[in-house]
Amino acid sequence: MTRILVCSDIHANLTALDAVLNDAGNVDTVWCLGDVVGYGPDPNECIQRIRSLPNLICLIGNHDAAALGLLDIKTFNLEARQSIRWLTSVLTAESLGFLSTLPETAVEGDMTLAHGSPRVPIWEYLLDVFSAANAFDYFMTAYCLVGHTHIPTVFTFDPETKGVQWRMPTTGERIELEKRMILNPGSVGQPRDHNPDASYAIYQPEFGSWELHRVAYDVESVQQRILKAGLPQRHALRLADGW
């Protein structure tokens, strides 16, 4: 049966990415929902690793776009701007070439893929039922996969009440896909749900199932590389507590 690794927001954290790939085991396909780079110390290495994965579909995120000069970095906070300036100084021509090929959205079978939302793929955050309810009008497939918030989330649309339910799935929970849903696998490289473990999901289309996974990694080594690179201390500190 097909096993699809769904990940997002790697944010130049190679140690977390390798932990996810090792934990996921053999997969047939990888869907990366954007922000391969930004914040972390390993942008070129993460791009190289992602490019090597089987049947890859990778989207562009807001940090990826900023690295290409496609977004005004004044729209980012001060520390994110510092990170982007460093990022643009270290990315190789090969890495920039890869980022420049990434689409904003993709459709695969029953799934629409976007970084932020199907309405505003690069920038919009789906953090509550109100923003999610609006987003359901902007994709035609049964399901939509998003990242950007760094928080594992499932939004379910009820066709009878026209309402949307929100919840955070638990680690190892297998969700049977039904009705219409928007699902977020959380962040590989910078979780923000107060759990520092790298987050990803496995989608099995034949079973119609989505399963959230978490895996611990050597956070301290990444923090050391962030500080050695001269990146903002906050980007190192937050990894330990997942905020």
C-alpha positions as CSV (number, residue, x, y, z in Angstrom):
1,M,0.0,0.0,0.0
2,T,1.1,3.5,-0.8
3,R,2.7,5.5,2.1
4,I,3.1,9.2,1.6
5,L,5.2,11.3,3.9
6,V,3.6,14.7,4.4
7,C,5.9,17.3,6.0
8,S,6.1,21.1,6.3
9,D,8.2,23.9,7.7
10,I,11.6,22.2,7.8
11,H,13.2,25.6,8.3
12,A,16.8,24.6,7.6
13,N,16.9,22.1,10.5
14,L,18.7,19.1,9.0
15,T,18.9,17.2,12.3
16,A,15.1,17.3,12.6
17,L,14.6,16.4,9.0
18,D,16.9,13.4,9.2
19,A,15.1,12.2,12.3
20,V,11.8,12.4,10.5
21,L,13.1,10.5,7.5
22,N,14.5,7.8,9.7
23,D,11.4,7.5,11.8
24,A,9.1,7.4,8.7
25,G,11.0,4.5,7.2
26,N,10.2,3.5,3.6
27,V,7.8,5.8,1.8
28,D,6.7,5.9,-1.8
29,T,6.2,9.6,-2.1
30,V,7.1,12.8,-0.2
31,W,4.9,15.9,-0.1
32,C,6.6,18.9,1.4
33,L,4.3,21.9,2.0
34,G,6.9,24.6,2.0
35,D,9.4,26.6,4.0
36,V,12.4,24.3,3.5
37,V,14.6,27.2,4.6
38,G,14.5,30.1,7.1
39,Y,15.3,30.3,10.8
40,G,17.6,27.3,10.9
41,P,21.4,26.8,10.2
42,D,21.3,24.2,7.4
43,P,19.5,25.6,4.3
44,N,21.6,24.1,1.6
45,E,21.8,20.8,3.3
46,C,18.1,20.6,3.8
47,I,17.4,21.5,0.1
48,Q,19.9,18.8,-1.0
49,R,18.2,16.2,1.2
50,I,14.7,17.1,0.2
51,R,15.7,17.0,-3.5
52,S,16.8,13.4,-3.1
53,L,13.5,12.0,-1.8
54,P,11.2,9.8,-3.9
55,N,8.4,11.2,-6.1
56,L,8.8,14.6,-4.4
57,I,6.3,17.3,-4.6
58,C,7.6,20.4,-2.8
59,L,5.7,23.8,-2.5
60,I,7.1,27.2,-1.9
61,G,6.6,28.8,1.5
62,N,6.9,32.4,2.6
63,H,10.5,32.0,3.8
64,D,11.5,30.3,0.5
65,A,9.9,33.1,-1.4
66,A,11.7,35.7,0.7
67,A,15.0,34.0,0.0
68,L,14.3,34.5,-3.7
69,G,13.5,38.2,-3.3
70,L,9.8,37.6,-4.1
71,L,8.5,39.0,-0.8
72,D,9.4,42.3,0.9
73,I,11.3,41.3,4.0
74,K,9.8,44.3,5.8
75,T,6.7,42.2,6.2
76,F,8.6,39.8,8.5
77,N,9.5,40.6,12.1
78,L,13.0,41.8,13.0
79,E,14.5,38.5,13.9
80,A,13.0,36.8,10.8
81,R,14.5,39.6,8.7
82,Q,17.9,38.9,10.2
83,S,17.5,35.3,9.4
84,I,16.5,36.0,5.8
85,R,19.5,38.3,5.2
86,W,21.8,35.6,6.5
87,L,20.0,33.0,4.4
88,T,20.4,35.0,1.2
89,S,24.1,35.3,1.9
90,V,24.7,31.5,2.2
91,L,22.3,29.9,-0.3
92,T,24.1,28.4,-3.3
93,A,23.1,29.1,-6.9
94,E,21.9,25.5,-7.0
95,S,19.7,25.9,-4.0
96,L,18.2,29.1,-5.3
97,G,17.6,27.4,-8.6
98,F,15.6,24.6,-6.8
99,L,13.6,27.1,-4.8
100,S,12.7,29.1,-7.9
101,T,11.0,26.0,-9.4
102,L,8.6,25.4,-6.5
103,P,4.9,25.9,-7.2
104,E,2.5,27.6,-4.8
105,T,-0.1,24.8,-4.9
106,A,-0.6,21.3,-6.2
107,V,-3.5,18.9,-6.6
108,E,-2.9,15.2,-6.1
109,G,-6.0,13.0,-6.3
110,D,-8.4,14.0,-3.5
111,M,-5.8,16.4,-2.0
112,T,-5.1,20.1,-2.6
113,L,-1.7,21.1,-1.3
114,A,-0.8,24.6,-0.1
115,H,1.7,26.2,2.3
116,G,-0.6,28.7,4.1
117,S,-4.1,28.2,2.7
118,P,-5.8,27.5,-0.6
119,R,-7.0,31.1,-0.7
120,V,-3.6,32.8,-0.1
121,P,-1.1,29.9,-0.5
122,I,2.0,31.6,0.8
123,W,0.9,33.9,3.5
124,E,-2.5,33.1,5.1
125,Y,-2.5,31.3,8.5
126,L,-5.3,28.9,9.3
127,L,-5.4,29.2,13.1
128,D,-9.1,29.1,13.9
129,V,-12.5,27.9,12.7
130,F,-13.3,31.2,11.2
131,S,-10.3,31.4,8.8
132,A,-10.7,27.7,8.0
133,A,-14.4,28.0,7.2
134,N,-13.6,30.6,4.6
135,A,-10.8,28.5,3.2
136,F,-13.1,25.6,2.4
137,D,-14.6,27.7,-0.4
138,Y,-11.2,27.8,-2.2
139,F,-10.5,24.2,-3.1
140,M,-12.5,21.7,-5.0
141,T,-11.0,18.4,-3.7
142,A,-12.3,16.6,-0.7
143,Y,-9.2,17.5,1.4
144,C,-6.6,20.2,1.7
145,L,-3.1,19.9,3.3
146,V,-1.5,23.1,4.7
147,G,1.5,24.0,6.9
148,H,2.7,27.5,7.9
149,T,1.3,27.5,11.5
150,H,3.7,24.9,12.8
151,I,0.8,23.3,14.7
152,P,-0.7,19.9,13.9
153,T,-4.4,20.6,13.2
154,V,-7.5,19.0,11.7
155,F,-10.4,21.2,10.5
156,T,-13.6,19.2,9.6
157,F,-16.4,20.8,7.6
158,D,-20.0,19.6,8.5
159,P,-22.2,19.8,5.3
160,E,-25.4,19.7,7.4
161,T,-24.6,22.5,9.8
162,K,-22.1,24.3,7.5
163,G,-19.9,24.6,10.6
164,V,-16.3,23.7,11.1
165,Q,-14.8,21.7,13.9
166,W,-11.2,22.2,15.0
167,R,-8.9,19.9,16.9
168,M,-5.3,18.9,17.4
169,P,-4.6,15.2,16.7
170,T,-2.6,13.2,19.2
171,T,0.7,11.5,18.3
172,G,0.1,8.2,16.6
173,E,-3.6,8.8,16.1
174,R,-4.9,7.5,12.8
175,I,-7.6,9.8,11.4
176,E,-10.1,8.3,9.0
177,L,-10.7,10.9,6.3
178,E,-14.3,11.8,5.9
179,K,-16.5,14.7,4.8
180,R,-14.2,17.6,3.9
181,M,-11.1,18.3,5.9
182,I,-8.1,20.6,6.1
183,L,-5.1,18.9,7.7
184,N,-1.8,20.3,8.9
185,P,1.1,18.0,9.8
186,G,2.8,20.5,12.0
187,S,6.5,21.5,11.7
188,V,9.6,19.4,11.2
189,G,12.1,22.0,12.2
190,Q,10.4,24.4,14.5
191,P,7.2,23.1,16.2
192,R,5.1,25.7,18.0
193,D,2.6,23.5,19.9
194,H,4.8,23.3,23.0
195,N,6.2,20.0,22.0
196,P,9.7,20.2,20.7
197,D,9.6,16.9,18.8
198,A,9.6,17.1,15.0
199,S,6.2,16.6,13.5
200,Y,5.0,14.9,10.3
201,A,2.2,12.7,9.0
202,I,1.8,9.6,6.9
203,Y,-1.1,9.5,4.4
204,Q,-2.3,6.2,3.0
205,P,-4.7,6.9,0.2
206,E,-5.9,3.4,-0.2
207,F,-7.0,3.3,3.4
208,G,-8.2,6.9,3.5
209,S,-6.1,7.5,6.6
210,W,-3.9,10.2,8.0
211,E,-1.6,9.5,10.9
212,L,0.4,12.1,12.9
213,H,3.9,11.2,14.1
214,R,6.4,13.0,16.4
215,V,10.1,12.2,16.8
216,A,12.7,13.6,19.2
217,Y,16.0,14.8,17.8
218,D,19.2,16.4,19.1
219,V,17.9,19.9,19.7
220,E,21.0,21.1,21.4
221,S,23.2,20.5,18.4
222,V,20.9,22.6,16.2
223,Q,20.9,25.3,18.8
224,Q,24.7,25.4,18.8
225,R,24.8,25.7,15.0
226,I,22.2,28.5,15.0
227,L,24.3,30.5,17.5
228,K,27.6,29.7,15.7
229,A,26.1,31.1,12.5
230,G,25.2,34.3,14.2
231,L,21.5,33.8,13.8
232,P,19.1,35.3,16.4
233,Q,19.3,33.6,19.8
234,R,15.5,33.4,20.0
235,H,15.5,31.0,17.1
236,A,17.7,28.7,19.1
237,L,15.9,29.0,22.4
238,R,12.4,28.3,21.1
239,L,13.4,24.8,19.7
240,A,13.8,23.4,23.2
241,D,10.2,24.1,24.3
242,G,8.4,24.1,21.0
243,W,7.1,27.7,20.9
